[in-house]
Amino acid sequence: MREKFDSAVKKRDELSERRENAIKEKLEDEIKRFGHEDKAEKWRKYFKTGKGQYAENDKFIGLEMPEIVSYVNKYMEIDDRQLLELLKSRYHECRSIALSIMVKRFERADEEEKKKIFEFYLNNTKCVNNWDLVDISAPVIVGGYLFGKEGRILERLARSDNLWERRIAIISTQTFINKGICKESLEIAEILLNDSEDLIHKAVGWTLREVGKKCGIEKEEEFLQKHFRIMPRTMLRYAIEKFPPEKRDYYMAK
């Protein structure tokens, strides 16, 4: 009797998996029909998909942004299961479409639905695996949900072994900066000061520059005076990019 039950469960699970794969393939196949190999090759180079690079083996269909937007509008009403399958796609553009759908849904959602989207996002950060995917989604979904709440989740992400979770942590704070609050940005920047990845150096430097722009240059310079001697050069260059030449020279010379 137990063997029959186990067999039935196995068949049910296999059927469910086949159905999910069929949904995924249907959406992927529809999107792939309008791909462009010359553009796909351009994106593979631009997003560093070569051996040993940060997006090694990522796959591209070759869609431009207007085409992605059209699919976002077309698929806005897909259910969560279909959305997850699209998010798990091996194709970069499919993941971009899924994340863009989530962003648009979050922007129009009530608090309960926002929490659901936020948790869905955090449970699938392994799919948010390139800098552009982080940048289009993290400020709205993570920053938008956490604004006004405690920020220990950002700290946990900032200390993650996963490059993209660390980028999510710092990029999410753009939402706080836009509202004139820089505390979270500076705390996460401090955690990431010694990060080994150039993509994090750029993200932190850009964030510090935005702190100076939106929250006051004195806030940025207070942070720089404390840390600029140990900051990675790329991080520092991004942070002081808009400074007057003589002030840039001062920081870089030190």
Secondary structure, 3 states (H helix, E strand, C coil): CHHHHHHHHHHHHHHHHHHHHHHHHHHHHHHHCCCCHHHHHHHHHHCCCCCCCCCCCCECCCCCHHHHHHHHHHCCCCCHHHHHHHHCCCEHHHHHHHHHHHHHHHHCCCHHHHHHHHHHHHCCHHHCCCHHHHHHHHHHHHHHHHCCCCCHHHHHHHCCCCHHHHHHHHHHCHHHHHCCCCHHHHHHHHHCCCCCCHHHHHHHHHHHHHHHHHHCHHHHHHHHHHHCCCCCHHHHHHHCCCCCHHHHHHHHHC
